[in-house]
Amino acid sequence: MLFLEQPPRFLFFTGKGGVGKTSIACATAMQLAYDGKRVLLVSTDPASNVGQVFGITIGNHITGITSVERLFALEIDPQAAAQEYRDRIVGPVRGLLPENVVKSIDEQLSGACTTEIAAFDEFTSLLTDTVLHADYDHIIFDTAPTGHTIRLLQLPGAWSSFIEEGKGDASCLGPLSGLVKQREQYKTAVEALADPLRTRLILVCRAQKATLQEVARTSQELAAIGISQHYLVINGLLPQSETLQDSLAKAIFAREQAALAAMPAILKTLPCDHLQLKPFNLVGLEALRQLFTISVSPLMVKADKPITIDAPKLSALVDEIAADSHGLIMFMGKGGVGKTTLAAAVAVELAHRGLPTHLTTTDPAAHLTGTLTGRVENLLVSRIDPDVETKRYRQQVLDSKGSQLDAEGFALLEEDLRSPCTEEIAVFQAFSRIIREADKKFVVIDTAPTGHTLLLLDATGAYHREVSRQGGSTGLHEITPMMQLQDPKQTKVLIVTLAETTPVLEAVNLQGELRRAGIEPWGWIINNSIAAAHAGSLLLQQRAQNEVSEINAVAHHHATRYAVVPMLKEEPAGRESLLQLIKT
């Protein structure tokens, strides 16, 4: 492994959920411990399963891994850290400020930025604790802070007054209001991150176009702020040997190789390791020992009969949707789960049934252009360009608020407007213009704002509350976009996920966000299921077996209704293949 050659003290693993960061971090920690090094493995992943991997309970204290000499682990619970952080900031003002103000502050501190900053607050001490460094040769972090978080920590120390005076709009600076006292410690930590002699950052991804593009953006963002020691690990590659007697495996292999050939130029310059897809769950020492090997022990592969599952098809969900004759259908989920293709398939099916439908997307790759070839009767297709909408929104805020700020305040406002929330807010404004159409036709939206962003809009923009107040005093009632999203008769939210542990957990968290915003998800779609595809490859059959427990968890614990869509040999493109996807 190239990333293990002459490793520095700190190793950070980062990447999208479900790409294998935790498994690779654990295997790395084991390898270094076997080489005679004292190693501390730290996880800040919300979906952390380090304890499960090693078969012990770890938690928020340093615990020795008894089965691996010289290896110790620590799990920082980011949700617990975020709650403790919120209590520290909001607690002193409860009872002193009006309840609606406290609620607004609490919501500003409930998003992903707060969770990440609170976790960074926890592990910063590990980067700066010289006493701890004397005990360990290497400290390995499962999940690294993003470039956005680090840029926030480098800004001038004026966050509290900036937020209190209402100068921010995206409100991702809000979580920073309690960090001023630790500024010197954070400065030291950021310096350690940027020092290639002390820190190496390993970007983990899969051989998929979307994940390769995202990891390229991450690399550029971190390099721009001085963190430039990057290595690339492409995980889960299907071995060519699996393609000999299975047409599905052959198609997967071809897609992966095409994605690797077309990977962004910046990634081609990085030291890169390839890891083959394994047929087993990466739990336990024997499995971890084999992660970095090419060949797999026959004892790890069971020759079970092909997996079959009895799960509802997507057509069953579409039948229920079509019965209403109009409404807003929103597809939500993490990147790379197939929202665009599924949204297009449902929209085409509704149009095919003679129902007027408007399909709109924020897909930055304009993927619908390739997915929908030619005109489809009863279907209008549009695209909201996130870059255009975000630039428009940023400029609007800078013009309205920035003109009254000094240089430091202007810098804070610019950073606030570079947050992930900004794009969602800007895009939601564009969505709001289209949502009105759902009274008369179906409006299918690919890529929707998260529940946190919707609540943030409601809390900071005050539009919903103000309209409600005015309606109450005049007898007039305008239906705001937020009201429409909360009305199950008007809106159906479909959560899209994969049948894997981390994507399912992320979908559960998304569902929690939506419920906090008063929006009850209507259904779930488990996409690209190997278990539903009847694979012939032995390796894929084993992967299918691993999916069953996740599908059952969705069916029995998380979803009111659900459907499973099989992994396909070819990406659907064009009306006929999209219609076929609904029935598959």
N, C-alpha and C positions, 0 to 999 in steps of 0.2 A: 504494500500500500504506500503510495507516494506521500500521502498526508501524514504517515507515521514515521517518515524519515527525519531524523534529528528534530524531534518535536520540542517546541518551547514549553515553558511552564503552563501556560493557559491554552486550552483548546476549546473553541466554541463551535457547536454544530447548529446550523440554522436551515430552515426550509419550510415548505408548506406542510400542513397537517397530513399525516398518512404516508409520507415518503420514506419513513424508516429512520428518522433522526435518533430516537431513543435506542433502538437496537444497535445502531452503529456506534453510538456513544458508549453503550455498555460493553460492546465487544472491544472497543478501543481501550477502555479502562482495564479490562481483563488482560489484554495483550501487554500493556505497559506494566501491569502488576506482575505478570509472568516473567517479564524481562528484569525483574528485581527492583522496580520503582515503587515508591509509596504514592498512592493515587487517591484523590478525593473526587468522586463523581457527584455533580450537583445538577438537579433537574429543576427547571422553572417552567416546564411544559404543563399547561392546564390539564392535559390528558396523560400526565405522567403515569407510567406503569413500571418504573424502575424496580420497585419492590416486587411486583408480580414477576418480572423477568428473572430475578434472582431467587424468588420463592420465599421472601422474608418481608416483614413489615419494617419500613424505614421511617417515613415522616420527617418532620421539621427538626431533626437533630442528627448529628453525625453518628452513623451506625456502621460498625464493621461488618463486612461481608464474610461470614465465617468460612464459606466454601472457597474463597479466593484470598490467599494470604496477601497482605499489604494493600488491600482494596477497601475503601470506605465510601459511603454514599450519604447523600443528604437530599431530601425532596422539599423544595420550597413550594408551599401551596399558594399559587398566585391569587386565587379567590379569597383565601383567608387573609393573605397579606393586603389585598385591596380593601377588604372589609375593615381591617384594623386601621388602615391608612385613612379610609373615609371617616371612621369614628373619631380619629385624632383631629381631623379638620372640622367636621360638622358638629361633633359633640359639644364644643364650647358655645356654639351659637343657638343650640336648641333651647327653646323657651325664651330666647332674647329677641329673635327675629320672627316675623310673621311666618306661619306654617308654609304658605305658598313659596316664600323665598327659600326656606330651608329645603323644601322639596326640589326646587330648581337647582340648588347647589348640589344636592344629593344625586340628581340625575346627571349633572355635569361630571360627577365623579364615578359614574357607574359603567362607563364604556371600556373598550379594549385598551385605550391609552392609559387609563388609571391602573388597570391590571398589570400592564407591562411596566409602568413606572414604579409601581409598588414592589413588583418582583425585582426590578433593578435596584431599588432601595435596599432590598434584602441582601442581594449577592454582591453589592458594591463593597461591603466589608470584606468579602472573600478576596477581592482584587487588591485590597489595600492593607490587609492584616499581615504584617511582616512576621508576627509570631506564628500564625497559621502556616505561612509559607515555609517556615523552618521545619515544619512537620511533614510536608508533602513535596514530592518532586514535581508532580503534575496535578493541576486542578482542571477537570473537564466539565464543561457546561453543556447540558442538553437544552437547547433553545437560547439563542442570542438576542440581545435588544436590536431593534430595527434602527436604521439610519435616522428616521424621524425622531425617535426617542432620544438618541444621542445628540441630535441638533438642538432639541429642546433644552437639554442639560447644559449646552454650551452658551445659551442665551444669557443676556444680562439678568441680574436677580431682581426683577421688578414684576414678577408674575402676579402677586396678590393684588396690588393696586390696579394692575391692568385689567384683571377680571372684575374686581369690585366696581370699577368705573364704567363697565359695559363696553370696553373698547374691542373686545374679541367677538367673533361671530361663530367660528367653528367650535370654539370652546374646548379644544384639546389642550389648551394651556392650563385650564382649570385644575387638573390633577397636580400641577407643579406648585400650587399655592402653599404647600407645607414643606417645601424642600430647601428653603433658603439657608437654614442652619447647616445643612450638609454640603453646601456648595464646594468647599475646599476638598472634601472627600471625593465628590463626584468628579472634580477636575483631575484628581490623581487617578481615578478609575478610568476615565476616558483616555488619559495619557497612556495607561497600561494597555488599553485596547488597541491604540494606534501604534504601539511599539512592536515591530515584527520579530524582535529578539525575545519578546515575552509572550506574544499572542499570535495564534494562528486560527483563522476562521474557515471552517469547512462548510461549503454550500452543498446541501443534499437535495437531490431532485430525482424525478423519474424521467424516462425517455419519452416525454410527451411535449408537444409543442407549447402548450399553455404553461406548464411548470418550468420548462427551459427558459421561456421568455421572462417569467417572473423572477427566477433566480438571477438572470442577467440584469434585471432592474435593481435587484438587491445588491449585486456586486458593484454596479455603477454608483448607487447611492452611498454605499459605505466607503468606496474609494474616494468619493468627492469630499468626505469629511476626514480623510487621512487614514482610514483603516483599509490597508491595501494588501495584506498578506492572506490571499484567498486560495483555497484548494477546492476542487469540484469532485463530488462523488455522485455518480449516476447509478442509482440503486434499482434492483428488481428487474434486470434485463432477462428476457426469456432466452434460454439457450437454444441455439439453432437445432440441436439434436432433438428437441421436442416437436419440431415441425414435420418430421418425416412421415408420420401417419395421422396427422390431425390438421384439417384445413383451417380450423379456427386458430390454432397455434401458429400456423404459417402466416396467417393474416396479421396476427398481433406482432410477430417478429418483423414483418415487412414495415408495419407502421412505426415501430420503434427505430428501425434502421433509417427510415426516411426522416424522422424527427432529429436523430443524431446528425445526419448529413446536413440538415438545414438549421442547426443550432446557431444562436447569435454569435457574431464574430468575437465579442469580448470573452465568451466562455471558451472559445477554441485556444485562447492564449494561456489558460490556467492549467496547472498540473491537474491531471484528471485520472480518477480510478473508476473502473466499472465493476459492479457487483451483480452477480447473477441472481435471478429470482429463485427463492428456496421453496420447497414444497411444504414446509412445516412452519408453524408459528415460532417466532424467535423468542422462546421462553425456556429458561434453563441453561445450564453451563454447556451441555453438549451441543445444543443448537447454536449458541453464541460462538463456540469454538469454530464452527463450520461456516460462519457468515463470510469470512474473508477468504475461504477456499473456493476453488473452481469446482472440484468434484464433491459430491455429497455422499455420505455413507449410506449404503443400501438399507441399513437398519433404521434410518430415519424416514424411509419412504414405505408406506403401507399400500399394497396393491388392492385397494378397496374397489367395489363395483361403482360405476358412475353414479353421481349424486343426482337425485331428482327432487324437486320441491313443488309443493302445491300452493301456489301464491296467486293472488289476483293479477290480471293483466292490466295494462294501461287503458285498454278499451273500456273496462268497467268504470274507471274514474271519468272518462270522457262521456260515457252514457249519462252519468249523473249531472255533469256540467251542462251538457247540451239540453237537458230537460228544462233548464231555466230560461232558455232563449236569449239571454243577454247577461252581462255582468263583467266584473274585473277579475282576471285570472293572473296571479303574480307567482312567478317561479323564483324561489330563493334558495341559497346554498353557497357553499364555498366554491372558489374557482376550481375548474378542472373536473367537475362532477357531471357535466353535460347538460347544463340548464338550457343553453341556446338551442341545441338540437331538439330537446324535449318540448320546449316552448313552440318551436316551429312545427313540430309534428302535431301537437294538440291544435294549434291554430289552423293548420291545413285540414285536419280532420273535421273541425267545426265548419270551416268554409265548404268542404266537400258535402256536408250535410245540408247545405243551402242556408247556413246561418251567417249573416254579415259579421266579419271579424277584422279587427285591426291588430296586427302584430308589431310590437316595437321592441327594440333592444338597445342596450348600451355596450354591446360586445365591441371592444376596441379593435378587434380584427375584422369587424364587419362580416363575421362568419356567415350571416344569413345570405349574403350574396352568393356564396358557394353552395349553401344548403338548399336554397330555393331557386331553382333554375326555371326561368319562364314565368308567365303570368298564371295566377291561380284565381279562378272565378270566386267572387264574394270575399276576397282577401286583400286588404290594404297592408302594405309593409312599410315601416319607417324605421329610422335609426336615430337615436339621440347620441350625439358625439360627446363623450364625457370631457374630453380636452377642451372643446369649444365652450361647453356650458360652464365648466369650472373656471376657465379664463374670464368669461363674462361675469360670473358671480364674484370672483376675486376683485376684478377691476371695479365693479359696482361698490363693493365694501371699501376698497382703498379710496375711492373717490369720495364716498360719503363720510367715512370715519378717519381716514388717514390724513386728510388735509389739516386736521386740528392737533396732530401728534408731533412730538419732537422726534429726533432720530432714533432714540432708544425705543420709544413707543411704536414707531413705524416698523422697526425691525421685529418687535414682538407680534404686531398685527400680521406682518407678512408670514411669519413662521406659523402663527395660528391658522392662517389660510392655506398652508401647505399640508395640513393634517388630512388623514384619511376621511374624516367627517366632512371636510369641505366638499369633496367630490360628490359624496352621497347627497348632501344638502342641495348642491347645484343641480344635480341630475333629478332629484325629487321635484324641484321647481318646474323642470321641463316635463316630467311625468304628469304633474298636476294639470297641465293644459290638456293632456290626452285623456285623463281619468274620466272627465265629464262625459265622454262618448259612451261610457259603459251603461248609461241609462237606456240606450237604444240598440246597442250591439255588444258583441263580445270584444273586450280589449285584453289582449294577452301581452304581459310585460315580462321580458327576460332581464334578470338582474335587478333586484329591488333593494331599496335601502333597508338596513337592519332595524330591529326594534329600538335599539339605543338611539340611532340617528333620528328616528321618527319622534321619540320622546324628547330628544334634544331640540328638535325643531319646534315642538309644541311648547317646550319650556322657555326657550330663549326668544323665539319669534313672537309668542303670545297671540298668534293669529287665531288659533282655534278658540282660546279663552275669550279674546276680544269679540269675535263674531258671536259667540254664545252669549256674552254679556249684552251686546247690542240687540241681539234677537230677543232676549228676555225683556228688555225695556220697551221695545217697539212692537212686539208681537210678530216680527218677521224672523224667519229662521233660515239661514243659509247653510247648506250642507258643505262643510269644509272637506278637503281631501282626507284629513285625519279621521273625521267622522265616517267617511265612506269606507276607509280601510277597516274600521272597527265594526262595521255592519256586516254580519255573516250572510245576509240576504243580498248584499251588493258585491262582496269581495270573497274570493276563495284563494287562500295562500297555499301553494304546494312547495314543500321543502324537499329538495333533491339531495341525495347522498349516495355514497357507495357502501357496499356491505363489508366495511372494514372498521376496526375498533375506533381509530381516531376520527375519521369522517363522521361516524355515527354520533360520537360524543360531541363533536362540534355542532352537528345538527340539533342535538338535544339542547345545547347552550343557546343556539339561535332561537329555538322554540320558546325557551324561557324568556329571552329578550322580547319576543313578540307578545307573549302573554303579559309581560309587565307593561307593555304599551297598549294593552286592551285588545290585542288582535289574536284570535284563536286560529292557529293553522288548520286548514281544512283537510289536508292529506299529505302523505309522504310518497316519494317515488325513489325506490332503490334502483339505481342505474348501473349498467355495465356489469351485471351479475354473471359470474362464471357458472355458478350453481344452476342458473336458469338456461344456460347455453348448451348443456349436454356435451361438454368437451371430451375429446378422446385421449388427449395427452395425459399421461399419468401425473405429471407435475400439476397440471391445471385441475385435475380431479381432486388432488389434495388441497389445492387452494379453494376449490368449491366447497369442500368439507368445512374449511375454516370459516366460510361465509355463513353457514347455516345458523350459528348461534346469534350472529348480528341481525340476520333477517328475522329470527324469532323475537329478538329484543324489540325491534321496531314494531312488529306485528302485535305483540302482547303487552308492551309497556309504554311505547312512545306515541304511536299513531292512532288516530280515530279510524282512519281508513288508509290503505296503502296499496301500492302496486310494485311489481318487480319487472324490470326491463332487462332482458339478457344482453350480454356482450355480443356484438355483431362482428361478422367478418369484415365488413366494409362500413365506413362512415356513411350514414344516410345522406343522400343529396338528390334533390328533386322531389316533385310531388308524389310519385308512385312509391318511392322507397320510404318517404316519411309516413305515408298512409299505411304501408306495410309494418312500420315500426309500432304503430298503435296496436296492431293485432298480434304481434309476435309474442 
